[in-house]
Amino acid sequence: THRREVPRMLVKQGENAALERYIMRSKDAELLKWWAGYCESLGHIDSAKTCYEYAGDTFNLVRVACLEDDVQLAKNLIEASATGKKKEHVVVELKHTLSTSSQNGDGAAAYHLARHLENRGDIEEAIQYLAKSGCYDHAIRLARRYGLDAELMRFCIKARPSLQVECAAYFESKGEFEKAVELYQQGGDLARALELCFKLGGKGRNQMFEALANVSKNLDATASPATLKRCADFFVQHEKYHDAVRLYATGGDYSQAISLCLEHQVPITQELAEQLTPPQSSKQNNTQAEEKNEINTQLRNEIILELAAALIKQNQYQLAAKKYTQAGDRPTALRCLLKGGDTKNIIYYASTSRNRDIYILAANYLQSLDWHSGDTKSKELIKKIVEFYTKAKAYEKLAQFYDSFAQMEIDEYRDYDKALTALKQSQQQLEKASSKNVPDRDRRIQALESRISLIADFVQARSLEKSNPDQMAILINNILTQKRDLDAAIRVGDAFALLIEYKCKNKLFDDAYALVQDMRQRKIALHPYLEQDLLDQIHQAVGVDFTPNTTIGERVTDIHSPGAKSSEDDDIVDELVDDASDDDIVEEEDHFTPHHK
């Protein structure tokens, strides 16, 4: 009320000076604007500008500046208002200036300046200030009228769709087809954008391929199959295979897309592989696009298997394994991981499976690695090999592995105690195997028993080397004179070495020399078992010069290759079994600890 009544009373009494003082002290934006307008009507422009400034009224300040044709001042006012650089007294002291009114006033001020610039003929600047005011329609109108196409394109992007299509037709009429396609796309007229791309791309305009690629990115499964196929065929015709593959997949023509990848070496990335995978059939929460491309489970699996085969040809083994898993073919998925050589993933994949074939495949693969080095990594490999064979109930293969482990302990570490333990485990596993699956099981068990007996005798003899060397010599002599196949059980050179050292300690050099000659007759290399100093001592004692016997063909016997990969790596058994119990696995591991060096 006081805004109306106080000024009315003072005007009625002719107290204009008192009224001015009252308004300036009140710092009321509404009164300041009213007084500024009153001063302006009286021709007191400077007083009006001062009041407009105190009121923060950018629009009226710009309007007055335009009346005075002070364009630079008007620009400065709009810039200061846009950046918030108003005078301190305006920002701090005014109580009633609302931010919304200020923003609206800034837009109106920019529009007023734009119209003033247009009347002056400064068209480009007028367009800029029309854009600042948000009046893109007017900016586009001016740009088109005066042929300012660069400005027109910039503002068309922000215009409403209908105006974008109108501007697209304008650019098309002027032969600027790339701009026309972009605006047709922005305005939602994809059909016209594609038609223009097909028309000009067919005439050899290479720029249109990029434009078509951009348009096609907005095509999804909701687009008509005919449109998707036409775009894809167009890309194939012009050797843009990667874009064609994506569109074929979007349209549900997965087989064509996969064939195109193989025929033209299009790399199948993880992202593309997902696009080439049909969606699962589900009637709940499906979008219209998903229902459109939905296929039955059998056909879906066939397509995934086709994709997996293509991934193998491109050496994408991990992705191929993922796709075989999705199709339910887990053994083949593991084969892909085996080809890729990713041991960590192979162990994880096998550990989470309940498939006998997978356990066997994984264990066979792990045997081909360095499981016999004695370090922590090899310990883990051995543990997993035993675990997988145990879960698969592959007793024959587990027996073979224990046999290989025993031979490794003999050949690499001469640890007959561990070898003896491993062979006993091998015998136990072979006894578990069915005679139907292992026809020669009884013969092999008998051979194992013979080896175990020989190694046990040798272990006993070695244990007497310090406490009762004479008894040791007797046992070693008995071992060497046996007719059984010693080479299959122990390194015969180790037995000769123990006996020769015993003879030398007891000054029986003739006997020692005879044993050396016996080794030569058996074609056993000397130096892996006997030191050169010891050989020289023996030959000097018997009065014979030592010369290596090259005519006999020395060799080291029974150096087996531990950890050899089973020849049945790829055998697949149809029976699926559950995991072996944890107790079974623990029982096997308790008797079988890898060698440490």
WODAMO-V279850 format. One record per pair of residues at least 6 apart in sequence whose C-alpha atoms are under 8 Angstrom apart, sorted by the first residue. I is the first residue (numbers start at 0). GAP is how many residues later the second one is. D is the distance in Angstrom with one decimal. If there is no record, write none. Layout:
I:GAP:D
I:GAP:D
//
This chain:
2:28:6.7
6:12:6.4
9:6:6.8
9:8:7.3
9:9:6.0
10:8:7.4
19:15:7.8
22:8:6.2
22:9:6.4
22:12:7.7
23:8:7.2
26:27:7.9
26:28:7.9
26:66:7.1
26:67:6.0
26:68:7.3
27:27:7.6
27:66:6.8
27:67:6.7
27:68:6.5
28:25:7.7
28:26:4.7
28:27:7.8
28:65:6.6
28:66:7.3
28:67:5.7
28:68:6.2
29:25:7.6
29:66:7.6
31:19:5.5
31:20:6.8
31:22:7.3
31:23:5.8
32:18:6.6
32:19:5.9
32:22:6.3
32:24:7.6
34:13:7.4
34:16:7.2
35:11:6.9
35:12:4.1
35:13:6.9
35:14:7.7
35:15:5.2
35:16:6.0
36:11:6.5
37:10:7.8
38:6:6.8
38:8:6.5
38:9:5.3
39:7:7.8
39:8:5.4
48:12:6.3
48:15:7.7
51:6:7.5
51:8:6.8
51:9:6.3
52:8:7.1
52:37:7.3
53:35:7.4
53:36:5.5
53:40:7.6
54:35:6.8
54:39:6.9
54:42:7.3
55:34:6.1
55:41:7.2
55:46:7.7
56:45:7.4
56:48:7.2
57:19:6.8
57:20:7.1
57:23:7.1
57:44:7.6
57:47:6.3
57:48:6.3
57:51:6.6
58:46:5.2
58:47:6.3
58:49:6.3
58:50:4.3
59:49:7.6
60:13:7.5
60:16:7.6
61:11:7.7
61:12:4.8
61:15:6.8
61:16:7.6
61:47:6.0
61:50:7.8
61:51:7.1
62:11:7.9
62:46:7.2
62:49:7.0
62:50:7.6
64:6:6.7
64:8:6.5
64:9:5.6
65:8:6.8
65:47:7.0
65:50:6.9
70:42:7.9
73:39:7.1
74:38:8.0
77:28:6.6
77:31:7.0
77:32:6.7
79:6:6.1
80:25:6.8
81:24:7.2
105:27:7.5
106:25:6.9
106:26:4.3
106:27:7.2
107:25:6.6
108:24:7.8
109:19:5.4
109:20:6.7
109:22:6.4
109:23:5.3
110:18:6.3
110:19:5.5
110:21:7.8
110:22:5.4
110:24:7.7
112:13:7.5
112:16:7.1
113:11:7.3
113:12:4.2
113:13:6.9
113:14:7.7
113:15:5.2
113:16:5.7
114:11:6.7
115:10:7.8
116:6:6.8
116:8:6.9
116:9:5.2
117:8:5.5
122:19:7.4
125:13:7.9
126:11:8.0
126:12:4.9
126:13:7.9
126:15:6.8
126:16:7.2
126:24:8.0
127:11:7.6
129:6:6.7
129:8:6.8
129:9:5.5
130:8:6.2
130:24:7.5
135:19:6.3
135:20:7.7
135:22:7.4
135:23:6.1
136:22:7.0
136:26:7.8
138:13:7.7
138:16:7.3
139:12:5.5
139:15:6.6
139:16:7.0
142:6:6.5
142:8:6.4
142:9:5.3
143:8:6.7
152:26:7.5
155:7:7.5
155:8:5.7
155:11:7.2
155:27:7.6
156:7:7.2
156:26:7.4
156:29:7.4
159:27:7.6
160:25:6.9
160:26:4.1
160:27:6.9
161:25:6.3
162:24:7.8
163:19:5.6
163:20:6.9
163:22:7.0
163:23:5.3
164:18:6.2
164:19:5.3
164:21:8.0
164:22:5.3
164:23:8.0
164:24:7.2
166:13:7.6
166:16:7.2
167:11:7.0
167:12:4.2
167:13:7.0
167:14:7.8
167:15:5.2
167:16:5.7
168:11:6.6
169:10:7.7
170:6:6.6
170:8:6.5
170:9:5.3
171:7:7.9
171:8:5.4
176:19:7.6
177:29:7.4
177:30:6.7
177:33:6.5
179:13:7.6
180:11:7.9
180:12:4.8
180:13:7.7
180:15:7.0
180:16:7.4
180:30:6.9
181:11:7.5
181:29:7.3
181:33:7.8
183:6:6.4
183:8:6.7
183:9:5.4
184:8:6.0
184:30:6.5
189:25:7.4
192:22:7.5
193:18:6.7
193:21:7.3
196:11:5.6
196:12:7.3
196:14:7.2
196:15:5.8
197:36:7.5
199:8:6.7
200:6:7.9
200:7:5.4
200:8:6.4
212:30:7.0
215:15:7.6
215:31:7.7
218:9:7.5
219:30:6.1
219:31:7.9
219:69:7.9
220:29:5.6
220:30:6.1
220:68:5.0
220:69:7.4
220:71:7.4
220:72:7.4
221:66:7.3
221:67:5.1
221:70:8.0
224:26:5.6
227:19:6.0
227:20:7.0
227:22:7.5
227:23:5.9
228:18:7.2
228:19:6.5
228:22:7.0
230:13:7.4
230:16:7.2
231:11:7.1
231:12:4.3
231:13:7.2
231:15:5.5
231:16:6.1
232:11:6.9
233:10:7.9
234:6:6.3
234:8:6.6
234:9:5.4
235:8:6.0
240:19:7.2
240:20:7.8
240:23:7.2
240:25:7.1
241:19:8.0
241:24:6.2
243:13:7.6
244:11:7.9
244:12:4.7
244:13:7.5
244:15:6.7
244:16:7.1
245:11:7.4
245:26:7.5
245:29:7.4
247:6:6.5
247:8:6.9
247:9:5.5
248:8:6.0
248:26:6.3
248:27:5.6
249:25:7.4
250:42:7.5
251:26:7.6
251:41:5.7
253:22:5.9
253:23:7.6
253:24:7.6
253:49:7.1
254:48:6.7
254:51:7.7
256:19:7.4
257:18:7.4
257:48:7.7
257:49:6.4
257:52:7.2
259:6:7.4
260:6:6.9
260:7:7.2
261:48:6.6
266:47:7.5
267:43:7.0
267:46:7.9
269:49:7.0
272:34:7.8
272:46:7.9
275:31:7.5
276:23:7.9
276:26:7.5
276:27:6.2
276:30:7.8
277:15:7.7
277:16:7.4
277:17:7.5
277:22:6.1
277:25:7.7
277:26:7.7
278:11:7.1
278:14:7.6
278:15:6.5
278:16:7.9
279:14:7.2
279:15:7.8
279:17:7.5
279:20:7.8
280:13:5.9
280:14:6.5
280:15:6.5
280:16:6.8
282:8:7.8
300:25:7.8
300:26:5.0
301:25:7.8
303:19:6.1
303:20:7.2
303:22:7.6
303:23:6.2
304:18:7.0
304:19:6.3
304:22:6.6
306:13:7.7
306:16:7.4
307:11:7.5
307:12:4.5
307:13:7.4
307:15:5.5
307:16:6.2
308:11:7.1
310:6:6.8
310:8:6.9
310:9:5.3
311:8:6.1
311:24:7.5
316:19:5.1
316:20:6.0
316:22:6.9
316:23:5.5
317:18:6.8
317:19:6.0
317:22:7.0
319:13:6.9
319:16:6.6
320:9:8.0
320:11:7.4
320:12:4.0
320:13:6.5
320:14:7.8
320:15:5.4
320:16:6.3
321:11:6.8
322:10:7.7
323:6:6.3
323:8:6.6
323:9:5.1
324:8:5.8
329:28:7.5
330:24:8.0
330:26:6.5
330:27:5.4
333:12:6.8
333:15:7.3
333:16:7.8
333:24:6.8
333:27:7.7
333:28:7.7
334:26:7.7
336:8:7.3
336:9:6.1
337:8:6.9
337:24:7.9
337:27:7.1
342:23:7.9
345:16:6.7
346:15:7.0
346:37:7.7
349:8:6.0
349:9:5.9
349:12:6.5
349:38:7.9
350:8:8.0
352:6:7.9
353:222:7.5
353:223:6.7
353:224:5.6
353:225:5.9
354:37:7.7
354:221:5.4
354:222:6.2
354:223:7.2
355:35:7.5
355:36:4.7
355:217:7.4
355:219:7.1
355:220:5.5
355:221:5.8
355:222:7.9
356:35:7.5
356:215:5.6
356:216:5.9
356:217:7.6
356:219:7.6
358:29:4.9
358:30:6.5
358:32:7.1
358:33:5.8
359:28:6.6
359:29:6.1
359:32:6.5
359:34:7.4
359:209:7.7
360:208:6.0
360:209:6.9
361:23:7.9
361:26:7.3
362:21:7.2
362:22:4.8
362:23:7.8
362:25:5.8
362:26:6.5
363:21:7.8
363:201:6.2
363:202:6.3
363:205:5.7
364:200:7.2
364:204:7.5
365:15:6.5
365:19:6.5
366:18:7.1
366:196:5.3
366:197:6.6
366:198:5.7
366:199:8.0
367:195:6.1
367:196:6.1
367:197:5.0
368:194:7.5
369:8:6.6
369:193:7.6
370:6:7.6
370:7:4.3
370:8:7.0
370:10:5.8
370:11:6.2
370:192:7.1
371:6:6.2
371:33:7.7
371:36:7.2
371:190:7.4
371:191:7.2
371:222:7.9
373:220:6.5
373:221:5.5
373:222:4.8
373:223:6.2
374:221:6.8
374:222:7.8
378:215:6.1
381:212:7.4
382:206:7.1
385:12:6.8
385:199:7.4
385:202:7.3
385:203:7.4
386:198:5.8
388:6:7.1
388:8:7.0
388:9:5.8
389:8:7.4
389:190:6.3
389:194:7.3
389:195:6.4
390:187:7.6
390:188:5.1
390:189:4.0
390:190:7.5
390:194:7.7
391:185:7.1
391:187:7.3
391:188:7.1
392:187:7.4
393:39:7.8
394:34:5.1
394:35:6.0
394:37:6.4
394:38:5.3
395:33:6.7
395:34:5.5
395:37:6.0
395:42:7.5
397:28:7.1
397:31:6.6
398:26:7.2
398:27:4.1
398:28:6.8
398:29:7.8
398:30:5.3
398:31:5.7
399:26:6.8
400:25:7.7
400:162:7.5
401:20:5.3
401:21:6.3
401:23:6.6
401:24:5.1
402:19:6.7
402:20:5.8
402:23:6.0
403:157:7.9
403:158:5.1
403:159:6.0
403:160:7.7
404:14:7.2
404:17:6.7
404:157:6.5
404:158:7.2
405:12:6.9
405:13:4.0
405:14:6.9
405:15:7.9
405:16:5.4
405:17:6.1
406:12:6.7
406:153:6.6
406:155:6.5
407:11:8.0
407:152:7.2
407:153:7.3
407:154:5.0
407:155:7.9
408:6:5.3
408:7:6.9
408:9:6.7
408:10:5.7
408:186:7.3
409:6:5.8
409:9:6.5
409:80:7.3
409:81:7.5
410:80:7.7
410:147:7.9
410:148:5.9
410:149:6.9
415:39:6.9
415:43:6.4
416:42:6.6
417:177:7.7
419:32:6.3
419:35:6.5
419:36:6.9
420:170:7.1
420:171:7.3
421:169:7.7
421:170:6.5
422:25:7.2
422:29:6.6
423:28:7.1
424:163:7.9
424:166:7.3
424:167:7.8
426:18:6.2
426:21:6.5
426:22:7.6
429:11:7.0
429:15:6.9
430:10:7.7
430:14:7.3
432:8:7.9
434:6:6.0
450:37:7.0
450:38:4.9
451:37:7.5
453:25:7.3
453:32:7.6
453:35:6.6
453:36:7.7
454:34:6.3
454:35:6.5
456:18:7.4
456:22:7.6
457:17:7.7
457:18:7.1
457:21:7.5
457:37:7.7
460:10:7.6
460:11:4.7
460:12:7.6
460:14:5.8
460:15:6.5
461:10:6.8
463:7:7.0
463:8:5.4
464:7:5.9
468:33:7.3
472:26:6.0
472:29:7.2
475:19:6.3
475:22:8.0
475:23:6.8
476:22:7.9
479:6:7.8
479:12:7.8
479:15:7.5
485:6:6.6
486:70:6.9
486:71:6.0
487:70:7.1
489:68:8.0
490:66:6.7
490:67:6.4
491:65:7.7
492:26:7.5
492:31:6.7
492:32:7.9
492:33:7.8
492:36:6.1
493:35:6.4
495:19:7.0
495:23:7.5
496:32:5.9
496:33:6.3
498:13:7.9
499:11:7.9
499:12:5.0
499:15:6.7
499:16:7.7
500:11:7.8
502:6:6.5
502:8:6.6
502:9:5.6
503:8:6.5
503:34:7.5
508:29:5.7
508:32:6.3
508:33:6.7
509:28:7.9
509:31:8.0
509:32:6.3
511:26:6.9
512:25:6.2
512:26:7.0
512:29:7.5
515:10:7.8
518:6:7.5
518:7:7.4
519:6:7.7
519:29:7.6
519:32:7.2
519:34:7.1
520:31:7.5
522:29:6.5
522:30:6.4
522:31:4.9
522:32:5.9
522:33:8.0
523:30:5.6
523:31:5.3
523:32:5.6
523:33:6.5
524:29:4.8
524:30:4.8
524:31:5.3
525:28:8.0
527:28:7.6
534:11:7.6
535:10:6.6
538:6:6.1
538:7:6.0
//
